Amino acid sequence: MEKKPFHPGPRPPRPAAATAGRRPPMRGQKPANPNLINEQIRAREVRLVGDNVETGIYSIHEALRKAEELELDLVEISPTAQPPVCKILDYQKYLYQQKKKQKELKAKATKVVIKEIRFGPQTDDHDYNFKLKHAIGFLQEGSKVKAYVFFKGRSILFKEQGEVLLLRFANDLEDYGKVEQMPLLEGKRMIIMLSPKKQPSKG
């Protein structure tokens, strides 16, 4: 007797909770531009600013015509103003410059330089003052200072002396830096961290 092939029936639909809110991934789609440009601008009139036009209020049609004559883009740079403020410029070049500025600002914000200064538990005044002068210079240039006393061999017995030295160091630098971390013993080193105080702007 010949067997009939098995054909499963239609699968039951998935519960709504499993599929709700899902959207199919959109491959290759570029993020929207941060500014409205050209025909995307919906205002009836705009305020044109910039070196290549006479500043003033223009109808959107006139502003678009001026941009076309200059073979550039009409870019809305202040959408909340009444009327919106626009510039006529090369939009791709503008985006590149904005991206470059943001990258530079980010690099400046994240770049933290830490300078280390090492003491012995029985540092003499001459060596102390020499290192204090260096620390002042580091803090004035915007760097953090990591000062530590290194205890070699049995000199760990002088850890209280090392703590006193670091606290004196922090006190002598109070006009230039603030204590970020009080003296803390880590292995054979007692460490204090100081960050620069903001210098008053020169007017």
C-alpha positions as CSV (number, residue, x, y, z in Angstrom):
1,M,0.0,0.0,0.0
2,E,1.5,3.3,-1.1
3,K,2.0,5.9,1.7
4,K,0.6,9.4,1.2
5,P,3.0,12.3,1.9
6,F,2.4,14.1,5.1
7,H,1.4,17.8,4.7
8,P,1.3,19.8,8.0
9,G,-1.5,22.2,8.3
10,P,-1.0,26.0,8.6
11,R,1.0,27.1,11.6
12,P,-1.0,29.0,14.2
13,P,-0.3,32.8,14.3
14,R,2.3,34.0,16.8
15,P,1.0,35.8,19.8
16,A,0.7,39.6,19.3
17,A,3.2,40.2,22.2
18,A,5.9,38.4,20.4
19,T,5.7,40.6,17.2
20,A,4.3,43.9,18.5
21,G,6.6,46.9,18.1
22,R,9.1,45.1,15.8
23,R,10.2,46.7,12.6
24,P,12.1,45.0,9.9
25,P,15.8,46.2,9.8
26,M,16.4,48.8,7.2
27,R,19.8,48.2,5.6
28,G,21.9,50.9,4.1
29,Q,19.6,53.7,5.3
30,K,21.6,56.8,6.2
31,P,20.6,58.9,9.3
32,A,18.6,62.0,8.6
33,N,20.5,65.2,8.1
34,P,20.7,67.4,11.3
35,N,19.4,70.4,9.2
36,L,16.6,71.0,6.8
37,I,17.9,72.0,3.4
38,N,16.5,73.4,0.2
39,E,12.9,72.1,-0.6
40,Q,12.8,70.4,2.9
41,I,12.3,73.9,4.5
42,R,8.6,74.5,5.0
43,A,8.6,78.1,6.2
44,R,7.1,80.7,3.8
45,E,9.8,83.2,4.5
46,V,13.3,83.0,6.0
47,R,16.0,85.3,7.3
48,L,19.2,85.0,5.2
49,V,22.5,85.6,6.8
50,G,26.1,85.1,5.6
51,D,28.9,86.8,3.6
52,N,27.5,85.8,0.2
53,V,24.1,87.5,0.5
54,E,22.5,90.7,1.7
55,T,21.1,89.9,5.2
56,G,17.4,90.2,5.3
57,I,14.0,88.4,5.2
58,Y,13.2,86.7,1.9
59,S,10.4,84.5,0.7
60,I,11.4,80.8,0.5
61,H,11.1,80.9,-3.3
62,E,13.5,83.8,-3.5
63,A,16.0,82.3,-1.1
64,L,16.0,79.0,-3.0
65,R,16.5,80.9,-6.3
66,K,19.6,82.7,-4.7
67,A,21.0,79.4,-3.6
68,E,20.5,77.9,-7.0
69,E,22.2,80.9,-8.7
70,L,25.3,80.4,-6.4
71,E,25.1,76.6,-7.0
72,L,25.0,76.0,-3.2
73,D,22.4,74.8,-0.7
74,L,19.9,76.7,1.4
75,V,20.4,75.4,4.9
76,E,18.2,76.1,7.9
77,I,20.6,76.8,10.9
78,S,18.1,78.2,13.4
79,P,14.7,76.6,13.0
80,T,13.1,78.1,16.2
81,A,13.7,81.7,15.2
82,Q,10.9,83.8,13.7
83,P,11.3,83.6,10.8
84,P,13.8,80.7,10.6
85,V,17.5,81.7,10.0
86,C,19.1,80.2,6.9
87,K,22.5,80.3,5.2
88,I,23.5,79.6,1.6
89,L,26.5,77.3,1.7
90,D,28.0,74.0,0.5
91,Y,26.1,71.6,2.9
92,Q,28.4,68.6,2.6
93,K,31.4,70.8,3.4
94,Y,29.5,72.3,6.3
95,L,28.7,68.9,7.7
96,Y,32.4,67.9,7.4
97,Q,33.5,71.0,9.3
98,Q,30.9,70.5,12.0
99,K,32.0,66.9,12.4
100,K,35.6,67.9,12.6
101,K,34.9,70.5,15.3
102,Q,33.0,68.0,17.4
103,K,35.9,65.5,17.1
104,E,38.4,68.1,18.2
105,L,36.2,69.2,21.2
106,K,35.8,65.5,22.2
107,A,39.5,64.9,22.0
108,K,40.2,67.9,24.2
109,A,37.6,66.9,26.7
110,T,38.8,63.3,27.1
111,K,42.5,63.9,27.1
112,V,43.7,63.9,30.7
113,V,47.4,64.0,31.3
114,I,48.7,62.6,34.6
115,K,52.2,63.6,35.8
116,E,53.9,61.4,38.4
117,I,56.2,62.7,41.2
118,R,58.1,60.3,43.4
119,F,59.4,60.9,46.9
120,G,61.3,58.8,49.4
121,P,60.1,58.7,53.0
122,Q,63.0,60.9,54.1
123,T,63.1,63.4,51.3
124,D,65.2,66.5,52.2
125,D,64.0,70.1,51.7
126,H,66.0,70.8,48.6
127,D,64.6,67.8,46.8
128,Y,61.1,68.5,48.1
129,N,61.2,72.1,46.9
130,F,62.5,71.1,43.5
131,K,59.6,68.6,43.0
132,L,57.1,71.1,44.4
133,K,58.1,73.6,41.7
134,H,57.6,70.9,39.0
135,A,54.2,70.1,40.4
136,I,53.1,73.7,40.3
137,G,54.1,73.8,36.6
138,F,52.2,70.6,35.8
139,L,49.0,71.9,37.5
140,Q,49.3,75.3,35.8
141,E,49.4,73.6,32.4
142,G,46.2,71.6,33.2
143,S,47.7,68.2,34.1
144,K,46.8,66.1,37.1
145,V,49.6,65.3,39.6
146,K,50.0,61.8,41.1
147,A,52.5,62.1,43.9
148,Y,53.7,59.1,45.8
149,V,56.1,58.0,48.5
150,F,57.9,54.8,47.6
151,F,58.8,52.6,50.6
152,K,61.8,50.4,49.9
153,G,62.5,47.4,52.1
154,R,62.0,48.2,55.8
155,S,61.3,51.9,55.1
156,I,57.5,50.9,55.1
157,L,57.9,51.4,58.9
158,F,58.0,55.2,58.1
159,K,54.5,55.2,56.4
160,E,53.2,57.8,58.8
161,Q,56.1,60.0,57.8
162,G,55.2,59.5,54.2
163,E,51.6,60.5,54.8
164,V,52.7,63.7,56.6
165,L,55.0,64.5,53.6
166,L,52.1,64.0,51.1
167,L,49.7,66.1,53.1
168,R,52.3,68.9,53.4
169,F,52.7,68.6,49.6
170,A,49.0,69.0,49.0
171,N,48.8,72.0,51.4
172,D,51.7,73.8,49.6
173,L,49.8,73.3,46.3
174,E,46.4,74.4,47.5
175,D,46.5,77.6,45.4
176,Y,47.1,75.5,42.2
177,G,45.4,72.2,42.7
178,K,42.7,70.4,44.8
179,V,43.0,67.0,46.4
180,E,41.2,64.3,44.4
181,Q,42.4,61.4,46.5
182,M,43.8,61.6,50.0
183,P,47.0,59.6,50.8
184,L,46.3,55.9,50.2
185,L,48.7,53.0,50.7
186,E,48.9,50.7,47.7
187,G,51.5,48.0,48.1
188,K,54.8,49.8,48.6
189,R,53.5,53.2,47.5
190,M,51.5,55.8,49.3
191,I,49.7,57.9,46.7
192,I,47.9,61.2,46.6
193,M,46.1,62.6,43.5
194,L,45.7,66.3,42.8
195,S,43.8,67.9,39.9
196,P,44.3,71.5,38.7
197,K,42.2,74.4,39.8
198,K,40.6,76.5,37.1
199,Q,42.8,79.5,36.5
200,P,41.0,82.9,36.5
201,S,40.6,84.1,32.9
202,K,42.8,87.0,31.9
203,G,40.8,89.9,30.8
